[in-house]
Amino acid sequence: MDKRTATTDGDGEFTFDHQVAGRYMLEAEAGDSVSPTVPFLLANEADYVTLIVFPAATITVTVVSALDGKPISGALVRVAIGNHDFGGNDAYRETHTGPDGTARLHGLAGTANHPVYAEADGYLGAMVNVMAGRNPERDKWTAKVVLHPGPARIHGRVLDPNHLPVANAKVGWGIYKDLGELNGLIDPMPSPSVEGARFTDENGEFTLPAQPGIGCVVAIHSGYRIGTKCNIHAQARRDVNGIEIVLDGGSSFSGRVVDTNGAPVANASVLLTTSGWNHMPMFSHGYRFQTISALDGSFAFSGVDPMPLVVYAYTDAASSRLVPVDLSTSNPSNVRVMLEYDGQITGSVVEEDGRTPVPSVEVQFFAAPAFKLDKANQPVIPDTFSMTRSIGAVLTDENGHFSITSLPPSEYTVHATRSGAAPVPPSYSTVWKYHVKLGDSLSFIMPGQGSVSGRVVYDDGTPVRAFGVSFAAYQKRYTSDSFAPAHQVLSADGSFRIAGLPARHYGVEIHGANVLPFRVSDVEVQPNDNVDLGTLHVQHAVTCSGVVVTSGGHTPVPNAQVLVSTGLVEELPRKIQADTNGHFEIPGLPSDQSFRLRAEADVRSSGWVTVAAGDNNIELAVSDVPTGAVSGVVVDSVHPAQPRLVVLTLVEPGVPGVSLRIEASATAGAGGLFHMDDVRVGNYTIWVRGTGTELAWVKNANPVSVTPQGTTTVMVNAGGAQ
C-alpha cells in the first residue's frame, strides 16, 4: 500500500482511519525533528501509540556524471527514511537536484543508515548508503551519487499463464548470464521505490533502463512465481524490444495458526522462508509471501515455487517453530502452525544517575545460540537464525521500560542506544548485555555526556586555523581506521570544543591538510564535565597530488582507489578516492619523508611507487594484473587444523589487519585444506590464526610466490601455537 500521512492537532494527536489489520511502521516529523521508527501491530478497532521526536539529520546529496564529473541538474533523488533495525521499511522522501547538481533533504533519523538513490534522463540510476557513524554533525550529512551515462533501454511485457497482461508487476535488471534456480521465496528487489525498479502498466508493458552487458530481466507479482528472461545483450544507448515474460501460477496451500491449547489465533503474522536463511530485520519486506491470519486463524498462499519450505508465524505474545512443508509433492490445505514460544526479556533504561528514565532508547536484541558442528566439523546455522523473532529492536516507553516478547529458546545479546544523534558514531554510546536468558530483567545505565576542548598550535606557537578532530573508542593500539570522521574546526586562535560526547575513554586525533596527525591516546570524558587537553603542539604537513592513468595510453582512470603507506605509525595504508578525472590529493604528509603509493581500479593495479612529500606531479599507471591461486594445508600438532583463518599479506613487518592489509584469505576446512583464487601475482607472507583466547597470528617462515595462472601449494605449520 502507499504511504499515508496525517497532521497532529493542538494536543499532538493524530488518527488514521480505515486501516486494515497488519504490521505498520510509524514515524513523526516536526520541523527539523523526527521520531524513531516505531513498529506497530494494528489488531484492534482503535489502538493508540505515542511517538517522541528528536533532532533530525539533514543531508546534502550531490549527483554528478561519471563521464566528466560535472553536476547533473534535475536528477531525481530518493532517500530512505527511518531506522531499518526495526524491520523492512520502504518509505522514502524525494526531490530533484538544482542547477548545481545538489539536493537537500531534512528529517532523517540521526542514528540510522539511509540508502540514497538518484537517476536522471540519459543516465543509469545508482545508489549509495549513508552511514550515521560517518557523519558526526547531524546537520551536515553528505552523499555523492555518480551516474553513468548511456543506459540501454529494455521494452517488453509480462503475461500470466493464459497470456493475458499482468499489470503492476515489478521488473528489474541484473548482469547475469543465467539466474538458474532463483529462490522464489525471497524478493531479489526488496526496495523498488528506492532502487528504481519499474512496474508494468495496465497492458503488462514496461520500459526498463539497464546497465549495458549480458543479463536477465526479472518480473515479480504476488500470486505468481518469479519470471526471468536471461542472456539478453543490452548495449549502451540502444533499445531492446520484444522481451516477453510469462509468469507461472505456481503452487498453493493453506493452514491455520493456533495457540498451545489448539484455539485459533487471529492477526498472527505468517511468512514463508527456508531453514538456514539468516533473517535480518532490514530485509524483512523482502519475503515475497507474508500475510495476517484471519479471525479463525486461517491463512493461504498461492504462486509459490514447488519446493521444500518452512512456515513461520508470530504475534507480539508468542511465535512458532519452523514448520516444514514440501510443495514439490503436494498442495496441503491443513498446515497447522502452533505459537508455542513465549519467551520474554524485560528491563529498564536510566541515566547515569541511576534514577532518571530514558524514553525512546533503541534496544536491539539477537539470538546467540551455541553452534553445533556437522560431520565435517563445520558450524551448522541454527534454525533460530531463520526466525523473525530471534532478532530485532524495541523502544523504551516514557518510563524507560521495555519488553521483548515471543522469543524462541536461546541465549541472547541485548544492547541499548540513545535515539538522539551524537557527535560520535551511535555505537560509542551503546551499552551491551551478553548471555541474556529468557525471563531476565535487565537494567541499562546510559553514559552521561561531556565535552573535550583544547588549542592546536604549530611547534613555533602559530595557531592552526583549520583542522579536524576525530575520536576513537579507546584501545591499546590505534590505526587510521580506528577514528571516526572528523569534526572540522575553523578557529582564529586554534581553539576547539566538542560537546555531547558519551562518557567513556577515547583516543583523540588532530589532523588536517597542513597538520601531521597528532594523537592523544587516552582521554576520559566524564558526565557533565569538560576535559581540557591544553595546548597541543603539532607539526607542519604538506599535501601531494597526482593522477591515476591507464598504462601506455595515459587515459585518466576515474574513481580509482589510492593506497598510501607512510610508515609513520603501525597502521593500515590510508585509502584515498580519486575523482572522476582520476585526480587525487593526499593531505597531512610529513614534509621531510618519502612515502609509498599504489592505485587500484577493478582488476587493474599499479605497483608500489615511492615518492617525495610535496610532489604534485605523481602519475600512477594501472594495468591488468595477472592472478594465480594458492592451495595448501594447515598442520597443527596440538590443536584442530579446522576451521582456521589463513591470510596473505605483503612481505613487510607488522600484524595482519592491524599494520598489514589482508590481501587474500580463506578458511581451512576438513583436514586443514584451504584454497584462494584470484590472488594478484607477487610475493606474500602467509599467516594462520591461532586457537587460544588471544587468537594470535602464526607466521609461516617462508614467503609465498604467486605466478600468473599458476597454483602455489604450501604447507602452513601452526606449530601447536595457542
ZAMARGU-4260 file (C-alpha; in steps of 0.2 Angstrom, whole numbers, plus 5000, padded with zeros to 4 digits):
<rodrens>
0) 5000/5000/5000 | 5005/5018/4998 | 5012/5028/5012 | 4999/5038/5022 | 5002/5054/5032
5) 4992/5063/5045 | 4994/5080/5054 | 4993/5081/5073 | 4981/5093/5081 | 4985/5105/5096
10) 4987/5091/5108 | 4999/5082/5097 | 4986/5068/5092 | 4984/5060/5075 | 4972/5047/5068
15) 4972/5035/5053 | 4955/5029/5049 | 4950/5013/5039 | 4967/5004/5041 | 4967/4985/5038
20) 4974/4974/5052 | 4993/4971/5050 | 5010/4977/5054 | 5015/4995/5051 | 5030/5007/5053
25) 5026/5024/5061 | 5036/5040/5061 | 5033/5058/5065 | 5042/5073/5058 | 5040/5090/5065
30) 5052/5104/5058 | 5069/5098/5060 | 5065/5084/5072 | 5059/5066/5069 | 5054/5051/5079
35) 5062/5035/5079 | 5054/5022/5068 | 5040/5013/5078 | 5034/4996/5073 | 5016/4994/5077
40) 5004/4979/5075 | 4986/4985/5072 | 4975/4972/5078 | 4960/4981/5087 | 4947/4993/5081
45) 4956/5008/5090 | 4974/5007/5095 | 4985/5021/5102 | 5003/5024/5100 | 5015/5038/5107
50) 5029/5045/5096 | 5043/5055/5103 | 5053/5067/5091 | 5072/5070/5092 | 5083/5082/5082
55) 5084/5075/5065 | 5098/5074/5052 | 5099/5084/5036 | 5108/5078/5021 | 5115/5086/5005
60) 5116/5075/4990 | 5127/5079/4975 | 5124/5070/4959 | 5137/5070/4946 | 5141/5062/4929
65) 5154/5048/4929 | 5159/5054/4911 | 5166/5071/4916 | 5162/5074/4935 | 5150/5088/4931
70) 5134/5091/4941 | 5118/5084/4934 | 5103/5096/4936 | 5086/5090/4938 | 5091/5072/4944
75) 5078/5063/4954 | 5084/5060/4972 | 5076/5047/4984 | 5082/5045/5002 | 5075/5031/5013
80) 5070/5037/5030 | 5068/5028/5046 | 5078/5015/5055 | 5078/4998/5047 | 5084/4989/5063
85) 5065/4988/5067 | 5061/4980/5051 | 5058/4982/5032 | 5054/5000/5028 | 5051/5006/5010
90) 5046/5024/5014 | 5057/5037/5007 | 5057/5056/5003 | 5061/5063/4986 | 5066/5079/4977
95) 5076/5085/4962 | 5094/5092/4961 | 5096/5111/4957 | 5107/5119/4944 | 5122/5114/4954
100) 5118/5096/4955 | 5114/5096/4974 | 5098/5092/4983 | 5095/5094/5002 | 5083/5084/5012
105) 5078/5086/5030 | 5070/5074/5044 | 5081/5059/5044 | 5084/5048/5059 | 5101/5054/5066
110) 5106/5036/5072 | 5101/5026/5057 | 5109/5022/5040 | 5100/5028/5024 | 5100/5022/5006
115) 5101/5036/4994 | 5096/5033/4976 | 5097/5045/4961 | 5093/5044/4942 | 5092/5056/4928
120) 5087/5056/4909 | 5101/5048/4899 | 5109/5040/4915 | 5108/5024/4924 | 5102/5025/4942
125) 5114/5022/4956 | 5113/5020/4975 | 5124/5024/4989 | 5122/5020/5008 | 5124/5034/5020
130) 5130/5029/5037 | 5126/5038/5053 | 5143/5034/5061 | 5152/5043/5046 | 5143/5059/5048
135) 5147/5067/5065 | 5137/5083/5063 | 5119/5079/5060 | 5115/5095/5050 | 5130/5092/5038
140) 5127/5074/5031 | 5133/5072/5013 | 5132/5059/4999 | 5138/5059/4982 | 5130/5048/4968
145) 5139/5045/4952 | 5128/5041/4937 | 5135/5033/4922 | 5128/5039/4905 | 5121/5029/4891
150) 5110/5015/4898 | 5102/5003/4887 | 5083/5003/4887 | 5073/4986/4888 | 5055/4986/4882
155) 5043/4971/4885 | 5028/4964/4893 | 5023/4952/4907 | 5009/4939/4904 | 5000/4927/4915
160) 4999/4908/4911 | 4984/4912/4899 | 4995/4925/4890 | 4984/4939/4897 | 4993/4955/4903
165) 4999/4957/4921 | 4998/4975/4927 | 5009/4982/4941 | 5022/4968/4940 | 5039/4974/4947
170) 5053/4972/4934 | 5071/4974/4937 | 5088/4970/4928 | 5104/4961/4933 | 5120/4957/4925
175) 5119/4938/4924 | 5120/4926/4911 | 5108/4914/4919 | 5099/4916/4936 | 5097/4897/4937
180) 5085/4892/4951 | 5081/4909/4959 | 5074/4906/4977 | 5056/4911/4974 | 5053/4915/4992
185) 5064/4930/4993 | 5062/4946/4983 | 5078/4950/4974 | 5072/4968/4973 | 5066/4972/4990
190) 5066/4991/4989 | 5060/4996/4972 | 5055/5013/4977 | 5072/5017/4982 | 5082/5007/4970
195) 5072/5012/4954 | 5064/4996/4948 | 5049/4998/4936 | 5031/4992/4936 | 5021/4986/4921
200) 5006/4996/4915 | 4988/4990/4913 | 4994/4981/4897 | 5008/4972/4906 | 5021/4983/4897
205) 5037/4990/4904 | 5052/5001/4899 | 5067/4997/4909 | 5084/5007/4909 | 5098/4994/4911
210) 5117/4993/4913 | 5125/4988/4897 | 5130/4969/4897 | 5123/4952/4896 | 5110/4950/4909
215) 5092/4945/4915 | 5076/4954/4916 | 5066/4948/4932 | 5047/4950/4934 | 5038/4948/4951
220) 5020/4949/4955 | 5010/4942/4970 | 5001/4926/4966 | 5014/4920/4953 | 5031/4913/4953
225) 5046/4924/4949 | 5048/4925/4930 | 5065/4928/4921 | 5072/4931/4904 | 5091/4929/4903
230) 5105/4930/4890 | 5099/4947/4885 | 5113/4958/4877 | 5110/4976/4882 | 5120/4989/4873
235) 5123/5007/4878 | 5110/5019/4871 | 5101/5006/4861 | 5084/4998/4864 | 5080/4980/4866
240) 5062/4976/4861 | 5050/4962/4862 | 5055/4954/4879 | 5041/4944/4885 | 5040/4935/4902
245) 5026/4923/4906 | 5023/4921/4925 | 5019/4903/4931 | 5004/4901/4943 | 5014/4890/4955
250) 5008/4880/4969 | 4996/4885/4983 | 4992/4879/5001 | 4983/4884/5016 | 4983/4882/5035
255) 4979/4888/5052 | 4988/4897/5066 | 4983/4890/5084 | 4989/4893/5102 | 4996/4879/5113
260) 4978/4875/5118 | 4973/4872/5099 | 4962/4888/5099 | 4964/4899/5083 | 4975/4914/5083
265) 4969/4930/5073 | 4981/4943/5067 | 4996/4932/5068 | 5010/4937/5055 | 5013/4922/5044
270) 5028/4921/5032 | 5037/4908/5021 | 5055/4905/5021 | 5069/4892/5021 | 5078/4884/5036
275) 5095/4891/5036 | 5090/4908/5029 | 5098/4921/5040 | 5084/4933/5044 | 5089/4952/5045
280) 5075/4964/5050 | 5080/4977/5037 | 5076/4965/5023 | 5060/4958/5031 | 5050/4966/5017
285) 5060/4955/5005 | 5049/4940/5010 | 5038/4938/4995 | 5025/4928/5005 | 5018/4936/5020
290) 5000/4938/5027 | 4990/4940/5043 | 4979/4926/5049 | 4960/4928/5049 | 4949/4928/5063
295) 4948/4909/5063 | 4967/4908/5062 | 4967/4903/5043 | 4980/4909/5030 | 4983/4904/5012
300) 4997/4907/4999 | 4997/4905/4980 | 5010/4907/4967 | 5023/4898/4977 | 5038/4888/4970
305) 5035/4869/4971 | 5050/4867/4983 | 5053/4862/5001 | 5050/4877/5013 | 5045/4882/5030
310) 5031/4891/5038 | 5033/4903/5052 | 5021/4913/5062 | 5021/4925/5077 | 5012/4938/5087
315) 5018/4950/5100 | 5014/4937/5113 | 5021/4921/5105 | 5030/4913/5090 | 5031/4896/5082
320) 5044/4883/5076 | 5048/4882/5058 | 5035/4871/5051 | 5042/4861/5036 | 5030/4860/5020
325) 5036/4851/5004 | 5026/4858/4989 | 5036/4848/4977 | 5025/4833/4981 | 5008/4841/4986
330) 4997/4856/4989 | 4992/4854/5008 | 4977/4863/5014 | 4978/4859/5033 | 4995/4865/5038
335) 4995/4868/5057 | 5006/4881/5065 | 5007/4882/5084 | 5013/4898/5093 | 5022/4889/5107
340) 5037/4900/5111 | 5033/4915/5123 | 5050/4919/5130 | 5052/4937/5137 | 5066/4949/5141
345) 5061/4964/5150 | 5071/4979/5158 | 5073/4997/5160 | 5085/5011/5154 | 5090/5025/5166
350) 5103/5040/5165 | 5120/5039/5174 | 5111/5045/5190 | 5103/5028/5191 | 5086/5035/5193
355) 5080/5046/5178 | 5071/5035/5165 | 5077/5037/5147 | 5062/5036/5134 | 5064/5031/5116
360) 5080/5021/5118 | 5083/5009/5104 | 5085/4991/5112 | 5092/4979/5100 | 5092/4960/5103
365) 5098/4945/5094 | 5099/4926/5097 | 5117/4920/5102 | 5115/4901/5102 | 5129/4888/5104
370) 5134/4882/5087 | 5134/4864/5083 | 5146/4856/5071 | 5142/4844/5056 | 5151/4828/5052
375) 5165/4839/5043 | 5167/4849/5059 | 5159/4864/5050 | 5147/4875/5060 | 5128/4872/5056
380) 5117/4888/5055 | 5104/4886/5069 | 5086/4886/5064 | 5084/4901/5077 | 5093/4912/5064
385) 5078/4910/5052 | 5065/4915/5064 | 5059/4933/5063 | 5058/4935/5082 | 5076/4930/5085
390) 5082/4947/5081 | 5075/4965/5081 | 5073/4980/5091 | 5061/4989/5103 | 5059/5006/5110
395) 5058/5011/5128 | 5042/5019/5134 | 5041/5036/5143 | 5046/5027/5159 | 5061/5020/5151
400) 5054/5002/5152 | 5055/4989/5138 | 5048/4972/5134 | 5055/4960/5121 | 5042/4946/5118
405) 5038/4930/5109 | 5056/4924/5109 | 5062/4907/5104 | 5073/4897/5116 | 5091/4904/5115
410) 5103/4914/5124 | 5103/4932/5118 | 5114/4948/5116 | 5105/4964/5120 | 5111/4982/5119
415) 5104/4999/5121 | 5107/5015/5111 | 5101/5033/5113 | 5089/5039/5099 | 5096/5056/5098
420) 5111/5060/5087 | 5128/5062/5095 | 5145/5069/5088 | 5152/5052/5088 | 5145/5035/5080
425) 5130/5029/5089 | 5140/5013/5094 | 5151/5024/5106 | 5136/5027/5117 | 5129/5009/5116
430) 5128/4998/5132 | 5129/4979/5130 | 5122/4964/5140 | 5129/4946/5135 | 5122/4929/5139
435) 5105/4935/5142 | 5092/4921/5147 | 5074/4921/5144 | 5065/4928/5159 | 5079/4940/5163
440) 5075/4958/5169 | 5089/4970/5163 | 5095/4987/5169 | 5104/4998/5157 | 5113/5014/5163
445) 5116/5025/5149 | 5133/5035/5149 | 5131/5054/5153 | 5138/5067/5141 | 5153/5078/5142
450) 5165/5088/5131 | 5183/5089/5126 | 5192/5106/5122 | 5209/5112/5118 | 5220/5123/5107
455) 5230/5117/5092 | 5246/5127/5088 | 5262/5123/5077 | 5279/5120/5085 | 5283/5138/5083
460) 5267/5143/5093 | 5257/5149/5077 | 5239/5144/5079 | 5232/5131/5067 | 5216/5139/5060
465) 5209/5124/5051 | 5210/5106/5056 | 5200/5091/5061 | 5196/5082/5077 | 5192/5064/5077
470) 5188/5052/5091 | 5190/5033/5093 | 5184/5021/5106 | 5199/5018/5117 | 5211/5003/5113
475) 5229/4999/5116 | 5234/5002/5098 | 5226/5014/5085 | 5226/5013/5066 | 5219/5027/5055
480) 5204/5016/5053 | 5200/5017/5072 | 5195/5035/5071 | 5178/5041/5067 | 5176/5055/5053
485) 5182/5072/5059 | 5174/5087/5066 | 5180/5101/5055 | 5186/5116/5065 | 5189/5134/5059
490) 5196/5144/5073 | 5206/5160/5073 | 5217/5155/5088 | 5217/5136/5086 | 5204/5133/5100
495) 5190/5120/5099 | 5177/5112/5110 | 5167/5096/5105 | 5151/5094/5116 | 5139/5080/5118
500) 5152/5066/5119 | 5146/5050/5128 | 5156/5047/5144 | 5170/5035/5141 | 5188/5033/5137
505) 5193/5040/5120 | 5208/5042/5108 | 5208/5059/5100 | 5217/5063/5084 | 5221/5080/5077
510) 5224/5081/5058 | 5222/5091/5043 | 5229/5096/5026 | 5243/5106/5034 | 5244/5096/5050
515) 5254/5080/5053 | 5242/5068/5063 | 5244/5070/5082 | 5236/5058/5094 | 5231/5058/5112
520) 5229/5040/5117 | 5218/5040/5132 | 5205/5054/5136 | 5192/5050/5149 | 5176/5060/5147
525) 5165/5062/5162 | 5147/5066/5163 | 5143/5085/5164 | 5162/5089/5163 | 5174/5096/5151
530) 5192/5088/5148 | 5204/5102/5143 | 5218/5095/5133 | 5228/5111/5135 | 5239/5117/5121
535) 5243/5103/5108 | 5259/5106/5098 | 5258/5099/5080 | 5270/5098/5066 | 5268/5106/5048
540) 5262/5094/5035 | 5261/5095/5016 | 5249/5089/5003 | 5253/5080/4987 | 5243/5077/4972
545) 5243/5066/4956 | 5233/5057/4943 | 5229/5039/4940 | 5230/5034/4922 | 5230/5018/4911
550) 5246/5010/4907 | 5253/5016/4890 | 5238/5026/4885 | 5239/5038/4899 | 5220/5040/4899
555) 5213/5045/4916 | 5205/5032/4927 | 5190/5038/4936 | 5186/5034/4954 | 5202/5023/4957
560) 5207/5020/4975 | 5224/5026/4980 | 5233/5017/4995 | 5245/5027/5005 | 5259/5019/5016
565) 5269/5032/5026 | 5277/5021/5039 | 5274/5034/5052 | 5264/5023/5064 | 5259/5005/5064
570) 5243/5006/5053 | 5235/5000/5038 | 5238/5010/5022 | 5227/5025/5020 | 5214/5025/5007
575) 5211/5040/4995 | 5197/5040/4982 | 5202/5048/4965 | 5189/5059/4957 | 5180/5056/4941
580) 5195/5063/4931 | 5207/5052/4940 | 5215/5066/4951 | 5218/5063/4969 | 5225/5073/4984
585) 5234/5067/5000 | 5234/5079/5014 | 5243/5078/5031 | 5260/5071/5025 | 5277/5074/5033
590) 5287/5087/5024 | 5304/5078/5026 | 5299/5060/5022 | 5295/5050/5007 | 5280/5038/5006
595) 5273/5024/4995 | 5258/5024/4984 | 5248/5011/4975 | 5232/5013/4964 | 5219/5000/4961
600) 5204/5001/4949 | 5193/4985/4947 | 5205/4971/4942 | 5219/4984/4937 | 5233/4990/4949
605) 5249/4999/4949 | 5264/4994/4958 | 5270/5002/4974 | 5278/5019/4970 | 5290/5029/4981
610) 5288/5047/4980 | 5294/5063/4990 | 5282/5073/5001 | 5275/5088/4992 | 5276/5081/4975
615) 5262/5087/4965 | 5265/5078/4948 | 5263/5060/4953 | 5257/5048/4940 | 5251/5031/4944
620) 5249/5019/4929 | 5237/5005/4932 | 5237/4989/4921 | 5228/4972/4921 | 5236/4962/4935
625) 5238/4944/4932 | 5232/4932/4945 | 5236/4915/4952 | 5230/4903/4966 | 5236/4897/4982
630) 5231/4880/4989 | 5238/4872/5005 | 5235/4863/5021 | 5236/4869/5039 | 5245/4857/5051
635) 5245/4858/5069 | 5252/4845/5081 | 5241/4850/5096 | 5225/4859/5090 | 5212/4856/5077
640) 5218/4862/5060 | 5200/4867/5055 | 5191/4879/5055 | 5206/4891/5054 | 5208/4908/5045
645) 5223/4909/5033 | 5228/4925/5026 | 5241/4933/5014 | 5249/4950/5017 | 5264/4959/5009
650) 5281/4954/5014 | 5283/4968/5027 | 5284/4969/5046 | 5268/4971/5056 | 5252/4961/5060
655) 5238/4956/5048 | 5223/4968/5049 | 5232/4980/5061 | 5248/4986/5052 | 5247/4975/5037
660) 5232/4974/5024 | 5225/4957/5021 | 5227/4954/5003 | 5218/4937/5002 | 5210/4925/5014
665) 5202/4908/5016 | 5196/4896/5030 | 5204/4879/5032 | 5191/4866/5031 | 5191/4847/5033
670) 5209/4841/5035 | 5215/4858/5036 | 5214/4861/5017 | 5211/4879/5010 | 5212/4887/4993
675) 5212/4905/4987 | 5208/4911/4969 | 5212/4927/4960 | 5227/4932/4970 | 5237/4945/4962
680) 5254/4940/4956 | 5268/4944/4969 | 5277/4938/4984 | 5267/4936/5001 | 5268/4931/5019
685) 5256/4918/5024 | 5248/4918/5041 | 5236/4906/5051 | 5225/4911/5066 | 5229/4903/5082
690) 5216/4894/5093 | 5218/4901/5110 | 5209/4915/5118 | 5221/4928/5111 | 5219/4921/5093
695) 5237/4926/5089 | 5243/4925/5071 | 5256/4912/5067 | 5268/4917/5053 | 5274/4905/5040
700) 5293/4905/5039 | 5295/4906/5020 | 5287/4919/5008 | 5274/4913/4996 | 5276/4917/4977
705) 5261/4918/4966 | 5263/4916/4947 | 5252/4920/4933 | 5238/4907/4931 | 5248/4896/4942
710) 5243/4887/4958 | 5256/4888/4973 | 5255/4874/4985 | 5260/4877/5003 | 5260/4869/5020
715) 5257/4880/5034 | 5264/4874/5051 | 5254/4881/5065 | 5266/4873/5077 | 5253/4870/5091
720) 5253/4888/5095 | 5239/4895/5106
</rodrens>
